[in-house]
Amino acid sequence: MIINNNIPGFQGGLSIPTHILTLIFHGADVFDYGDAARLISLLHPRLSLVAGVMARTAAEESGLPVIYDGRRPSEILSEYQSDQAVLIHRAKTNASAHRFGSLIHSHLKDRGLILIDPGTCQIVTWGVVDPSLSTWLSEITGYPVVSGNYHESSPPDTRVIGGCLPGEPVFVNGIIIGFATGEEAVISLQDGTIQAVSGIELKDHGVEKLIRFGCPDVSKAWCKSGNIRISRPKKGSQKVQEGHVVVIDHSAMACFGAFDPDICGLVTIGDDTTSICGHIGCSRGIPVLGITDGDIDGIVPEGYAPGSVILQVVRERDDELGIEIAEKVPIEPVVWDIWVEKIIRELGDRVKVMHRE
């Protein structure tokens, strides 16, 4: 899905050697709303890089000449001078645009930062940047240049997740730990678990899953609010019928590492893990055998590759049954459809088939 966002065309002005410019795109929305295509056309960068898991999916589906870089935006930016690289991210609100940019800039030491935000139609700067470059970008895009707000560091073992909309899911390391009740969700790490300070209603099952994988340093964890992607994935044909099966247990963002050429499918444990892995695998032709219990939060539009089957447990939790099924995954290659049907027969009335692709 492409949504017009009315970026103006070139309006004339300063002459800047655009061949030295690198664009770093973050988030799926910059591709799904058409921002990346328009800005690449306007700015003619020498290089366009993509940061973020769902951004990678959206970028691949867009067909644009971009290169995926698995590092965080600040790590990529640190390799460039401030007049050679520009960060592009579509924020939901003005507050979230400034908080996002401020957090990125806080990891760049003395380097300045230019952020183009098509969501709020502005160019935001932090630190010392080349004024001729920011002026040129403003003339090209039609966006005004504004100074970025700085946010104070959180107390130890505390994290402020800004730019939230009430009711949105809040993620820590890819796991939904609750839902925002205000513009800022504040959490803290106390006694080895996550506690709500303000602006969030915790989801006990989500916190439990996060702790099971090792309670993170909340000051450095990957945190965000809102849906991961707005667009349905493109559907590809099933990649291979016979190959290895990989288990993804409540850690959907790890599924990219499983997409080896000899993979025939994924066993995904958890509702949101299943929907995310199904979405990511859809265009790649990688089916999933999803183990769910009906606790889905709808964070991505669902889409599954051919051969996918979604099961819902009847009397158990997806965690326990998922682990049991994971133990049945053989080391040797299998024929996906035959192996999936074998698992379904063995489980009997312990599961219901909710969807087949």
BAFIDREN-370448 format. One record per residue (C-alpha): residue in three letters; x, y, z. Coordinates in steps of 0.02 Angstrom, whole numbers, padded with zeros to 5 digits, always signed. Each point is the difference from the previous one (the first is absolute). Example, Ala and Ser with C-alpha at 12.3 -4.5 7.8 and 13.67 -1.06 7.14 Angstrom:
! residues 2
ALA+00615-00225+00390
SER+00069+00172-00033
***
This chain:
! residues 357
MET+00000+00000+00000
ILE+00065+00171-00048
ILE-00076+00154+00082
ASN+00036+00171-00075
ASN+00083+00123+00117
ASN+00023+00147-00119
ILE+00187+00033+00009
PRO+00023+00151-00115
GLY+00115-00008-00149
PHE+00164+00090-00023
GLN-00018+00188+00026
GLY+00174+00057-00053
GLY+00131+00076+00112
LEU+00173-00045+00061
SER+00113-00120-00090
ILE+00063-00138+00115
PRO+00100-00150-00064
THR-00135-00130+00031
HIS+00113-00144-00052
ILE+00080+00003+00173
LEU-00167-00018+00089
THR-00051-00165+00084
LEU-00181-00024+00053
ILE-00038-00114+00147
PHE-00181-00057+00005
HIS-00074-00063+00164
GLY-00169-00083+00021
ALA-00120-00083-00121
ASP-00112+00153-00016
VAL+00126+00099-00103
PHE-00020-00132-00135
ASP-00186-00037+00020
TYR-00048+00185-00009
GLY+00111+00030-00151
ASP+00124+00113+00091
ALA+00154-00100-00048
ALA-00044-00005-00185
ARG-00033+00187-00005
LEU+00153+00052+00097
ILE+00116-00112-00099
SER-00071+00077-00158
LEU+00022+00177+00067
LEU+00168-00014+00087
HIS+00092-00124-00113
PRO+00107-00074+00140
ARG+00158-00095-00039
LEU-00058-00133+00122
SER-00164-00046+00088
LEU+00008-00109+00154
VAL-00140-00082+00100
ALA-00002-00028+00189
GLY-00135-00100+00089
VAL-00076-00173-00021
MET-00171+00046-00068
ALA+00080+00139-00102
ARG+00101-00136-00085
THR-00160-00091-00047
ALA-00083+00157-00066
ALA+00159+00052-00092
GLU+00018-00168-00087
GLU-00182+00007-00055
SER+00022+00178-00065
GLY+00130-00050-00128
LEU+00100+00158+00034
PRO+00191+00001-00020
VAL+00039-00010+00186
ILE+00119-00104+00106
TYR-00050-00078+00166
ASP+00115+00033+00147
GLY-00042-00099+00157
ARG+00075+00126+00120
ARG-00088+00137+00098
PRO-00015+00170-00087
SER+00124+00080+00120
GLU+00130-00132-00040
ILE-00018+00032-00186
LEU-00001+00189+00020
SER+00158-00002+00105
GLU+00098-00054-00154
TYR-00043+00160-00092
GLN+00029+00185+00026
SER-00158+00100+00034
ASP+00002+00077-00175
GLN+00009-00171-00084
ALA-00147-00097+00073
VAL-00182+00041+00038
LEU-00121-00104+00104
ILE-00179-00022-00062
HIS-00137-00059+00116
ARG-00190+00025-00001
ALA-00061+00045+00174
LYS-00179-00007+00063
THR+00006+00165+00093
ASN+00114+00151+00019
ALA+00049-00060+00174
SER+00049-00174-00063
ALA+00103+00077-00142
HIS+00102+00103+00123
ARG+00019-00141+00125
PHE+00056-00122-00135
GLY+00128+00121-00070
SER+00061+00050+00172
LEU+00030-00183+00047
ILE+00096-00030-00161
HIS+00103+00157+00023
SER+00043-00048+00180
HIS+00099-00147-00070
LEU+00098+00104-00126
LYS+00117+00091+00121
ASP+00049+00166-00080
ARG-00074-00035-00171
GLY-00149+00103-00060
LEU-00159-00082-00066
ILE-00122+00046-00139
LEU-00166-00092+00006
ILE-00127+00014-00141
ASP-00172-00044+00069
PRO-00135-00013-00134
GLY-00128-00043+00134
THR+00008+00173+00077
CYS+00066+00085-00159
GLN+00157+00073+00077
ILE+00189-00012+00000
VAL+00064-00012+00178
THR+00182+00032+00049
TRP+00103-00036+00154
GLY+00175+00062+00037
VAL+00111+00083-00129
VAL-00055-00033-00179
ASP+00043+00077-00167
PRO-00128+00141-00022
SER+00020-00001-00189
LEU-00051-00184-00004
SER-00151+00020+00113
THR-00055+00153-00102
TRP+00018-00096-00163
LEU-00100-00146+00071
SER-00135+00122+00052
GLU-00009+00074-00174
ILE-00008-00171-00081
THR-00134-00073+00115
GLY-00096+00156+00049
TYR+00019-00045+00184
PRO+00054+00133+00126
VAL+00160-00025+00101
VAL-00027-00002+00189
SER+00117-00030+00147
GLY-00025-00165+00087
ASN-00054-00011+00181
TYR+00116-00087+00123
HIS-00067-00122+00126
GLU+00077-00028+00170
SER+00077-00168+00036
SER-00110-00119+00098
PRO+00049-00052+00177
PRO+00095-00165+00015
ASP-00105-00153-00040
THR-00139+00109-00071
ARG-00057+00027-00180
VAL-00115+00132-00072
ILE-00083-00055-00163
GLY-00067+00161-00076
GLY-00117+00043-00141
CYS-00131-00129+00049
LEU-00183+00005-00043
PRO-00117-00068+00135
GLY-00047-00181-00035
GLU+00155-00038-00104
PRO+00104-00155+00037
VAL+00169+00034+00081
PHE+00147-00110-00050
VAL+00161-00043+00089
ASN+00120-00103-00107
GLY-00141-00049-00117
ILE-00118-00063+00136
ILE-00160+00092+00046
ILE+00009+00037+00186
GLY-00155+00108+00013
PHE-00106+00140-00072
ALA+00027+00186+00011
THR-00121+00104+00103
GLY+00086+00167-00034
GLU+00123+00088-00113
GLU+00148-00071+00097
ALA+00014-00178+00064
VAL+00124-00009+00144
ILE+00065-00168+00058
SER+00133-00052+00124
LEU+00100-00154+00042
GLN-00028-00051+00181
ASP+00039-00165+00086
GLY+00039-00084-00166
THR-00164+00044-00086
ILE-00085+00142-00094
GLN-00109+00120+00100
ALA-00119+00134-00064
VAL+00043+00175+00060
SER-00128+00099-00101
GLY-00089+00007-00167
ILE-00010-00188-00027
GLU-00107-00147+00048
LEU+00111-00153+00004
LYS-00046-00163-00083
ASP+00053-00133+00125
HIS+00024-00136-00130
GLY+00109+00115-00103
VAL+00109+00048+00148
GLU+00013-00183+00044
LYS+00062-00041-00175
LEU+00126+00141+00004
ILE+00069-00059+00167
ARG+00009-00179-00063
PHE+00121+00057-00136
GLY+00105+00097+00125
CYS-00053+00167+00072
PRO+00087+00135-00103
ASP+00087+00159+00048
VAL-00149+00114-00030
SER+00113+00149-00035
LYS+00073-00089-00153
ALA-00144-00112-00053
TRP-00091+00023-00165
CYS-00164+00085+00046
LYS-00143+00068-00104
SER-00187+00026+00001
GLY-00132-00025-00134
ASN-00025-00124-00140
ILE+00153-00068-00088
ARG-00068+00020-00176
ILE-00159+00065-00083
SER+00007-00094-00166
ARG-00042-00177-00045
PRO+00149-00100-00064
LYS+00017-00054-00179
LYS-00025-00186-00024
GLY+00134-00108-00079
SER-00005-00182-00051
GLN+00061-00133+00121
LYS+00189+00002-00006
VAL+00044-00183+00027
GLN-00102-00153+00046
GLU+00139-00096+00085
GLY+00127+00069+00121
HIS+00035+00041+00182
VAL-00127+00067+00124
VAL+00047+00143+00118
VAL-00087+00042+00164
ILE-00036+00183+00044
ASP-00056+00012+00182
HIS-00076+00170+00043
SER+00143+00090-00087
ALA-00070+00046-00169
MET+00135+00124-00047
ALA+00125-00143-00002
CYS-00085-00084-00148
PHE+00109+00087-00130
GLY+00147-00101+00064
ALA-00097-00158-00040
PHE-00025+00036-00185
ASP+00136-00114-00065
PRO-00021-00077-00173
ASP-00035-00172+00074
ILE-00143+00057+00115
CYS-00171-00069-00047
GLY-00100+00077+00143
LEU-00009+00073+00174
VAL-00084-00060+00159
THR-00055+00161+00084
ILE-00054+00004+00182
GLY-00116+00141+00054
ASP-00139+00098-00085
ASP+00097+00158-00041
THR+00158-00099-00041
THR-00103-00102-00124
SER-00078+00154-00082
ILE+00168+00090-00014
CYS+00095-00151-00066
GLY-00143-00039-00119
HIS+00004+00179-00062
ILE+00188+00002-00025
GLY+00002-00172-00080
CYS-00149+00032-00113
SER+00091+00080-00146
ARG+00148-00117+00022
GLY-00107-00156-00017
ILE+00046-00063+00176
PRO-00153-00081+00082
VAL-00032-00010+00186
LEU-00078-00127+00117
GLY-00068+00122+00128
ILE-00038-00051+00180
THR-00120+00128+00075
ASP-00123+00019+00143
GLY-00108+00143-00064
ASP+00097+00139+00088
ILE+00039+00099-00158
ASP+00023+00189+00004
GLY-00012+00034-00186
ILE+00166+00091-00018
VAL+00023-00043-00184
PRO-00125-00039-00139
GLU-00002-00189-00015
GLY+00068-00087-00153
TYR+00071-00175-00021
ALA+00098-00094-00132
PRO-00080-00153-00081
GLY+00016-00153+00111
SER-00029+00098+00162
VAL-00113-00073+00135
ILE-00054+00094+00157
LEU-00048-00106+00151
GLN-00086+00061+00158
VAL+00020-00099+00160
VAL-00162-00057+00083
ARG+00041-00028+00183
GLU+00184+00051+00015
ARG+00111+00150-00026
ASP+00094+00023-00160
ASP+00164+00008+00098
GLU-00009-00177+00067
LEU-00070-00082-00156
GLY+00121+00096-00108
ILE+00148-00067+00097
GLU-00071-00177-00018
ILE-00015+00020-00189
ALA+00173+00079-00011
GLU+00070-00160+00074
LYS-00079-00097-00144
VAL+00095+00100-00131
PRO+00127-00119-00077
ILE+00179+00045-00040
GLU-00012-00074-00174
PRO-00098+00080-00143
VAL-00188-00032-00015
VAL-00135+00024-00131
TRP-00093+00146+00076
ASP-00181-00043-00041
ILE+00020-00182+00052
TRP+00087+00046+00164
VAL-00131+00132+00044
GLU-00144-00121-00029
LYS+00089-00129+00108
ILE+00013+00125+00144
ILE-00184+00047-00017
ARG-00052-00184+00008
GLU+00107-00030+00154
LEU-00075+00149+00091
GLY-00178-00052-00035
ASP-00132+00096+00097
ARG+00131+00098+00097
VAL-00002+00129-00141
LYS-00118+00080-00125
VAL+00055+00044-00176
MET-00039+00186-00012
HIS+00074+00036-00171
ARG+00075-00089-00150
GLU+00088+00085-00143
***
